[in-house]
Amino acid sequence: MIDVRSYERKFREVDDLLLHLKGLVLVRALLEERGAGEAELREHGDEIERLRARLAALVQGSGGGAHSVAA
């Protein structure tokens, strides 16, 4: 039997991660446009990569439901 609550939690977590990731990408672009230093851009880039990896792990580890949605 499918645990709907578990899927809902995972979908919510995927949505939250995507929203956070989109925000970081936009902020990094703004910082770059405004001439931010390499260290600050690298920090944002590192956080973007960390979130991408976390999102990938979440989707890959969740089985068919979330994996099919992300594909």
C-alpha positions, 0 to 999 in steps of 0.5 A: 500500500502506498503511504500518501503522506510520505509522498506528500512530504517528499513532494513538499521537500522537492518543491521547497528545494526547487524554490530555494535553488531558483532563488539562489540562482537568481541572486547569484546572477544579480550579484554577478551583474552587480560586480560581486567578488569571486568569493561571494559568487563562489559561495553561492555557486557552492550552495547551488551545487549542494542543493542540486546534489541534495535534490538529486539524492532525494529524487533518486532515493524516493522511488518511482513516484517522485522520480517519474515527476522529476524526469 
